């Protein structure tokens, strides 16, 4: 295994050589430079993981070296060293991208601890990057994250249906991502360069929805001062997404059925047929089969819409995906709000897994966005979450807090959840840290998410 490379930049020869001896004995591969000017080429040739850099040096000082390295795109982690510490210097170094700060004369233990923490952070960042790339490569569905079997089944159907003209019916509770699936169907189809038109059928009255879908002629109703094309015409050669299609009135259901049968319609107030080539994708949070039995939805329209059906699972059925979803939303909203929130504090993932998420992924996203806005550090804690989630975290005195008397199953649960927080949701990294299989981690998360007590009798063997 290759040794971790450390570059020491210090104009004091004795201090530099002493530090090199210590680090070499600890198993690091070390290079030296007497000032920032000499260090610059070593950043390119030696490619260190960490740079231990003095602040005050001739030719090119430490802060200037750090800024130039960052401007050149160098990703080495900088730890600044100085005998003249001040708040201003520390702030400037951190703003320039330094990872930490050491005060001279150096203590060997402090140097080694700081190095270890910096390297652990780099490893976590690499693991997170690898995980994100793995997810992108495996699923290739932007904005849709998850490894749950139910979701994988949806992905498989979408992959098969996307290249065709088949009408797709997307079923699922509000907030499960039905519009995202519709978008993926369009962008993965031969029509991806054509229009993708969306209509929320629940947001408009019957008369307005009819005009919105089919357009109208001048004078067809009060206020119709000219001809207007409807969404079907605007979506010609592309895809039309009808969200909440279960809310359409019986009269409009008849007109929609005719369009699906003949691919033509008349504008409101018009007599001329308009032909279109539209791929229809519909979505609803209603049980359309039950609506048909109750006489509220036409059976023939239901079968026209239900050529290919996909059902999105609610978040409560795939809570094992919560760590990856939270990591995605942390990255998204940290960038959006200029924050540096990078990880979860102990207990936070526990609170997120304990919640039932009636609003599904949309509710989770809103909760994380709120928490990022309120977070005051690089760690998002349970205190940053909405009040409805804060009661779910372990508190002092709970068995999960690992007080004497906790069962092995409770200790195991806490170890797994805290490790998942530390590794930002990577089951493979958590399995490596804990020395158990990925399958065991996934099995345990599923059990915890379902609310099943941490009972070994109901769980897979730990060393399966």
C-alpha positions in Angstrom: 0.0 0.0 0.0 1.3 3.5 -0.9 2.4 5.7 2.0 0.5 8.9 2.6 2.5 11.9 1.3 3.1 14.9 3.5 5.0 18.1 2.4 6.6 20.2 5.2 7.2 23.8 4.3 9.2 25.8 6.9 12.2 28.1 6.7 13.5 26.8 10.0 15.8 23.9 9.1 16.0 22.2 12.5 12.2 22.3 13.0 11.6 21.0 9.5 14.0 18.1 9.9 12.7 17.1 13.3 9.2 17.1 12.0 10.3 14.9 9.0 11.9 12.4 11.3 8.7 12.1 13.5 6.4 11.7 10.5 8.7 9.2 8.7 8.8 7.0 11.8 4.9 7.2 11.9 4.8 5.7 8.3 4.4 8.9 6.2 6.3 9.6 3.0 7.7 13.1 3.6 9.2 15.9 1.4 10.6 19.3 2.5 10.7 22.9 1.2 12.3 25.9 2.8 9.7 28.4 1.6 6.6 28.8 -0.5 8.5 29.4 -3.7 10.3 26.1 -3.4 7.1 24.3 -2.4 5.1 25.2 -5.5 6.8 22.8 -7.9 6.7 20.0 -5.2 2.9 20.3 -5.2 3.0 19.3 -8.9 5.7 16.6 -8.7 5.4 15.2 -5.1 1.5 15.5 -5.0 1.2 15.5 -1.2 -2.1 14.7 0.5 -1.3 17.1 3.3 0.9 20.2 3.5 2.2 21.3 6.9 3.0 24.9 6.1 4.6 27.7 8.2 2.8 31.0 7.9 5.8 33.4 8.0 8.5 32.6 5.4 10.7 34.6 3.0 10.0 34.8 -0.7 6.5 33.4 -0.6 4.7 33.1 2.8 2.4 30.3 3.8 -0.9 32.1 3.2 0.2 33.2 -0.3 1.3 29.6 -1.0 -2.1 28.3 0.1 -4.0 30.9 -2.1 -1.8 30.1 -5.1 -2.2 26.4 -4.7 -6.0 26.8 -4.6 -6.0 29.0 -7.6 -4.0 26.3 -9.5 -6.7 23.7 -8.5 -4.5 21.8 -6.1 -6.5 19.7 -3.7 -3.9 19.0 -1.0 -5.1 19.7 2.6 -3.2 22.6 4.2 -2.4 22.7 8.0 -0.9 26.1 8.9 1.9 26.4 11.5 2.9 29.6 13.3 4.5 30.9 16.5 2.6 34.2 16.1 -1.0 33.0 16.3 -3.8 35.5 16.1 -7.5 35.3 15.5 -7.1 37.4 12.3 -4.4 35.0 10.9 -6.5 31.9 11.7 -9.6 33.4 10.1 -7.7 34.4 7.0 -6.1 30.9 6.7 -9.5 29.2 7.1 -11.1 31.5 4.6 -8.3 30.7 2.1 -9.0 27.0 2.5 -6.8 25.7 5.3 -8.0 22.6 7.2 -6.5 23.4 10.6 -4.0 25.5 12.5 -1.0 24.4 14.7 0.8 26.7 17.2 4.6 26.5 17.5 6.5 25.0 19.3 4.7 22.0 18.0 3.6 19.1 20.2 4.1 15.8 18.6 0.8 14.4 19.8 -1.1 17.4 18.5 0.5 17.2 15.1 -0.4 13.5 14.7 -4.0 14.0 15.9 -4.5 16.8 13.4 -3.0 14.8 10.6 -5.2 11.9 11.4 -8.4 14.0 11.4 -7.4 15.7 8.1 -6.8 12.4 6.5 -10.1 10.9 7.8 -11.9 13.9 6.4 -10.3 13.4 3.0 -11.2 9.7 3.0 -14.8 10.6 3.8 -14.9 13.1 1.0 -13.5 10.6 -1.5 -16.0 8.0 -0.3 -18.9 10.4 -0.8 -17.6 11.4 -4.2 -17.3 7.7 -5.2 -20.8 7.0 -3.9 -22.3 9.8 -5.9 -20.5 8.7 -9.0 -21.7 5.1 -8.4 -25.3 6.3 -8.0 -25.1 8.4 -11.2 -23.5 5.5 -13.2 -26.0 2.9 -11.9 -29.2 4.8 -12.1 -28.6 7.8 -14.4 -31.9 9.3 -13.2 -31.2 12.9 -12.2 -32.8 13.9 -8.9 -34.0 10.4 -8.1 -31.9 8.6 -5.4 -32.5 5.3 -3.8 -31.5 1.6 -3.7 -34.7 0.2 -2.3 -36.0 -2.8 -4.3 -39.4 -1.1 -4.9 -37.6 1.9 -6.4 -35.3 -0.3 -8.5 -38.4 -2.0 -9.9 -39.8 1.4 -10.9 -36.4 2.3 -12.6 -36.5 -0.9 -14.6 -40.0 -0.2 -15.9 -39.1 3.3 -16.7 -36.0 2.2 -18.7 -38.2 -0.2 -20.7 -41.1 2.2 -21.3 -39.2 5.4 -22.0 -38.1 4.7 -25.6 -41.7 3.8 -26.6 -44.9 5.9 -27.3 -46.8 4.0 -24.6 -49.0 6.0 -22.2 -47.6 5.7 -18.7 -49.7 6.0 -15.5 -47.6 7.0 -12.4 -49.2 6.1 -9.1 -48.1 7.1 -5.6 -48.7 9.4 -2.6 -48.0 13.1 -2.8 -44.3 13.9 -2.5 -43.0 10.6 -3.8 -41.5 12.1 -7.0 -44.1 11.4 -9.6 -43.2 14.5 -11.7 -39.5 13.5 -11.6 -40.4 10.1 -13.1 -42.4 11.8 -15.8 -39.4 14.1 -16.6 -37.1 11.1 -16.8 -39.6 9.3 -19.1 -39.5 12.3 -21.4 -35.7 12.9 -21.3 -35.0 9.2 -21.9 -37.2 9.0 -24.9 -36.7 9.9 -28.6 -38.8 13.0 -27.9 -36.3 14.5 -25.4 -35.6 17.5 -27.7 -39.3 18.2 -28.1 -41.6 20.0 -25.6 -42.3 18.6 -22.2 -45.6 20.3 -21.1 -47.1 19.9 -17.6 -50.6 20.5 -16.4 -51.8 20.2 -12.7 -55.4 19.0 -13.2 -56.3 19.7 -9.5 -55.3 23.3 -9.7 -58.0 24.4 -12.2 -61.8 24.5 -12.4 -63.5 22.3 -15.0 -64.0 25.1 -17.5 -60.5 26.5 -17.1 -58.9 23.0 -17.4 -60.8 22.3 -20.6 -59.5 25.5 -22.1 -56.0 24.8 -20.8 -55.9 21.4 -22.3 -57.6 21.9 -25.6 -57.3 25.7 -26.2 -60.2 28.0 -27.3 -61.5 30.0 -30.2 -62.1 33.8 -30.1 -65.4 34.6 -28.5 -66.0 31.1 -27.2 -66.6 32.5 -23.7 -66.4 35.9 -21.9 -62.8 37.1 -22.0 -61.8 34.9 -24.9 -60.4 37.8 -27.1 -58.5 35.6 -29.5 -57.6 32.0 -30.4 -55.4 30.2 -27.8 -53.6 27.0 -28.3 -54.0 24.4 -25.5 -51.5 22.2 -23.9 -52.1 19.3 -26.3 -51.1 21.5 -29.2 -48.1 22.9 -27.4 -46.9 19.3 -26.6 -47.2 18.2 -30.2 -44.4 15.8 -31.1 -43.4 15.9 -27.4 -44.7 14.7 -24.0 -47.8 15.9 -22.1 -47.8 15.3 -18.3 -51.2 15.4 -16.6 -50.6 15.5 -12.9 -53.4 14.6 -10.6 -55.4 13.1 -13.5 -57.8 11.5 -10.9 -59.3 15.0 -10.3 -60.7 15.4 -13.8 -64.5 15.8 -14.0 -66.6 13.1 -15.8 -67.3 15.5 -18.7 -63.6 16.1 -19.3 -62.9 12.4 -18.9 -65.0 11.8 -22.0 -63.0 14.4 -24.0 -59.7 13.1 -22.8 -60.7 9.5 -23.8 -61.5 10.7 -27.3 -58.1 12.4 -27.7 -56.4 9.2 -26.5 -58.4 7.1 -29.0 -58.2 9.4 -32.1 -55.3 11.8 -31.3 -57.5 14.7 -32.3 -59.8 17.2 -30.6 -61.6 20.5 -31.1 -60.7 23.7 -29.3 -63.4 25.1 -27.0 -65.9 26.9 -29.2 -64.4 25.5 -32.3 -65.6 23.0 -35.0 -62.3 22.1 -36.7 -60.4 19.0 -35.6 -56.8 19.4 -34.5 -54.5 16.4 -34.9 -51.6 16.0 -32.5 -48.8 13.5 -31.9 -48.4 13.5 -28.1 -47.0 11.0 -25.7 -49.2 11.1 -22.6 -47.9 10.5 -19.1 -50.4 10.8 -16.2 -50.0 10.7 -12.5 -52.4 10.5 -9.5 -52.3 10.0 -5.7 -55.8 8.4 -5.9 -56.5 4.7 -6.2 -58.0 4.8 -9.7 -59.2 1.2 -9.6 -61.2 2.0 -6.5 -62.5 5.2 -8.2 -63.7 3.2 -11.2 -65.6 0.8 -8.9 -67.1 3.8 -7.1 -68.3 5.2 -10.5 -66.2 8.4 -10.2 -63.7 7.5 -13.0 -64.5 6.0 -16.4 -63.3 2.4 -16.7 -62.5 2.8 -20.4 -60.3 5.9 -19.7 -58.6 4.1 -16.8 -57.5 1.3 -19.2 -56.4 3.8 -21.8 -54.2 5.6 -19.2 -53.0 2.3 -17.6 -51.0 0.9 -20.5 -47.8 0.9 -18.4 -48.2 1.6 -14.7 -45.5 2.4 -12.1 -46.2 2.8 -8.4 -43.8 4.9 -6.4 -43.2 3.6 -2.9 -43.8 6.0 0.0 -40.6 7.0 2.0 -41.8 5.1 5.0 -41.3 1.9 3.0 -37.8 2.7 1.9 -36.2 4.4 4.9 -32.9 2.8 4.1 -32.6 5.4 1.3 -32.9 8.3 3.8 -29.1 8.6 4.5 -28.3 9.0 0.8 -31.3 11.4 0.3 -30.2 13.5 3.2 -26.6 13.6 1.8 -27.9 14.8 -1.5 -30.1 17.5 0.0 -27.3 18.6 2.3 -25.0 19.2 -0.7 -27.8 20.8 -2.7 -28.9 23.4 -0.1 -25.4 24.0 1.4 -24.5 25.2 -2.1 -27.7 27.1 -2.6 -27.4 29.1 0.7 -23.6 29.4 0.8 -23.2 27.2 3.8 -20.6 24.6 4.7 -22.8 21.9 6.3 -21.0 18.7 5.5 -22.2 16.0 8.0 -24.8 14.9 10.6 -24.2 15.2 14.3 -24.8 12.1 16.5 -28.5 11.4 16.9 -29.6 13.3 13.8 -30.0 10.2 11.6 -31.9 8.5 14.4 -34.4 11.3 14.4 -34.8 11.2 10.7 -35.3 7.4 10.6 -37.9 7.5 13.4 -40.2 9.9 11.6 -43.1 8.5 9.5 -42.7 11.0 6.7 -46.3 11.4 5.6 -45.2 14.0 3.1 -42.6 11.6 1.7 -39.4 12.8 -0.1 -40.8 16.3 -0.5 -41.2 16.6 3.3 -37.7 15.2 3.9 -36.3 17.8 1.4 -38.1 20.6 3.1 -36.9 19.5 6.5 -33.3 19.3 5.4 -33.5 22.7 3.6 -34.9 24.3 6.8 -32.1 22.6 8.9 -29.4 23.9 6.6 -30.7 27.4 6.8 -30.7 27.3 10.6 -27.5 25.3 11.1 -24.6 27.3 12.7 -21.8 24.8 12.1 -20.5 22.2 9.7 -22.5 19.5 11.5 -26.3 19.4 11.1 -27.8 18.5 14.5 -31.3 17.3 15.6 -31.8 20.8 17.1 -31.8 22.2 13.5 -34.6 19.9 12.5 -38.3 20.9 12.6 -39.8 20.5 16.1 -41.9 17.4 15.0 -38.7 15.5 14.4 -36.7 16.5 17.4 -38.5 14.3 19.9 -37.3 11.1 18.1 -33.6 11.4 18.9 -32.0 9.5 21.8 -31.8 11.5 25.1 -29.6 10.9 28.2 -31.2 8.0 30.1 -32.5 6.2 27.0 -31.1 2.7 26.3 -30.0 4.0 22.9 -27.7 6.5 24.6 -25.6 3.5 25.6 -25.9 3.8 29.4 -25.2 0.7 31.5 -28.0 -1.8 31.1 -28.5 -1.4 27.4 -29.0 -4.6 25.5 -26.5 -5.8 22.8 -29.2 -5.2 20.2 -29.6 -1.6 21.4 -25.9 -1.0 21.4 -25.6 -2.5 17.9 -28.4 -0.2 16.6 -26.7 2.9 18.0 -23.3 1.8 16.6 -24.8 1.3 13.1 -26.8 4.6 13.1 -23.9 6.7 14.4 -21.5 5.1 11.9 -23.9 5.8 9.1 -24.0 9.5 10.2 -20.2 9.6 10.2 -19.8 8.2 6.7 -22.7 10.3 5.3 -25.0 7.5 4.4 -22.5 5.1 2.6 -23.5 1.5 3.5 -20.3 0.2 2.0 -18.1 2.5 4.1 -20.2 1.8 7.3 -19.8 -1.9 6.7 -16.0 -1.5 6.3 -15.7 0.6 9.5 -17.9 -1.9 11.6 -16.4 -5.0 10.0 -19.7 -6.4 8.9 -21.3 -7.0 5.5 -23.2 -4.4 3.4 -26.1 -6.7 3.4 -26.2 -6.7 7.2 -26.2 -2.9 7.3 -29.0 -2.7 4.8 -31.0 -5.4 6.6 -30.6 -3.6 9.9 -31.6 -0.2 8.5 -34.7 -1.7 7.0 -35.6 -3.2 10.4 -35.0 0.0 12.2 -37.0 2.0 9.7 -40.0 -0.4 10.0 -40.2 0.3 13.7 -39.3 -3.3 14.5 -37.6 -3.5 17.9 -33.9 -4.2 17.8 -34.5 -7.9 18.4 -31.7 -10.3 17.1 -34.3 -13.0 16.7 -35.9 -11.0 13.9 -32.7 -10.0 12.2 -30.2 -11.6 9.8 -27.0 -13.0 11.4 -24.5 -10.2 12.0 -21.7 -12.0 10.1 -23.9 -13.3 7.2 
